């Protein structure tokens, strides 16, 4: 087993397919496929599960990837130290529900990266796809929330897929509304106060279960409801139609502008936001740095980070 073969595996996972990885590596697809088969035979495991839809990491493959990434990272450090090689292009991918703080942490991390080249992916996407991305190692970590309503269902799904949830912070429910909204002067709102205004929520596609909703109170009947797929559209509708969306209350003025404000919502249900990881894999240095940046951003907003003792309680 060679270092180059390990790099092949990392590239395939990053690209999501052997054909795309072959293009990036400037080798033929059959050559790359044969290299993978050689590694699998030597290791005695099946790294990728193959189907008509493409390839995904097997359970053994996710564990293998964790070791391969560590070996490649250490080899690169040796090359940089003793062979004057320039750092390789940094590759990093995360998937997240539609949170401004996750984007802010991503921006902060990339600004501090002391490298000439990097290739990073930030996917704001649906809850089910976040879980799939981390399960298949398309993303190293995914950012989601749990509440008393969805906790048992989400925890079972994570357990079945060998994923682990690490809580970051606990937030009380808020709504985002326009600064010009008729209720903008209020410091506390009841959900009934908003009945005459459109409720905006992120659609979840074919997995449109209440348990996958990004907003609490998802089972409530709303007189007016609009489903959207991205934050920009949501905020435009929020301003244009005097709509609202239920959220964690963490709002970044630099990213979301001055026209949106956060107002506390009266409800007993709280939101616990955290990140999920594949239990078979360890985080890369870049992913670990992103987690630290996330914690810094969250702390700056005034939310205490849930520590290890709280997490295990």
HELIX and SHEET records of a PDB file:
HELIX    1   1 UNK A    3  UNK A   15  1                                  13    
HELIX    2   2 UNK A   18  UNK A   25  1                                   8    
HELIX    3   3 UNK A   29  UNK A   43  1                                  15    
HELIX    4   4 UNK A   59  UNK A   82  1                                  24    
HELIX    5   5 UNK A  100  UNK A  112  1                                  13    
HELIX    6   6 UNK A  127  UNK A  135  1                                   9    
HELIX    7   7 UNK A  151  UNK A  160  1                                  10    
HELIX    8   8 UNK A  191  UNK A  194  5                                   4    
HELIX    9   9 UNK A  205  UNK A  207  5                                   3    
HELIX   10  10 UNK A  210  UNK A  212  5                                   3    
HELIX   11  11 UNK A  231  UNK A  240  1                                  10    
HELIX   12  12 UNK A  253  UNK A  256  1                                   4    
HELIX   13  13 UNK A  285  UNK A  300  1                                  16    
HELIX   14  14 UNK A  308  UNK A  312  1                                   5    
SHEET    1   A 2 UNK A  48  UNK A  51  0                                        
SHEET    2   A 2 UNK A  54  UNK A  57 -1                                        
SHEET    1   B 5 UNK A 118  UNK A 124  0                                        
SHEET    2   B 5 UNK A  90  UNK A  96  1                                        
SHEET    3   B 5 UNK A 141  UNK A 146  1                                        
SHEET    4   B 5 UNK A 270  UNK A 278 -1                                        
SHEET    5   B 5 UNK A 163  UNK A 172 -1                                        
SHEET    1   C 4 UNK A 188  UNK A 189  0                                        
SHEET    2   C 4 UNK A 260  UNK A 265  1                                        
SHEET    3   C 4 UNK A 174  UNK A 178 -1                                        
SHEET    4   C 4 UNK A 245  UNK A 247 -1                                        
SHEET    1   D 2 UNK A 199  UNK A 202  0                                        
SHEET    2   D 2 UNK A 225  UNK A 228  1                                        
END                                                                             
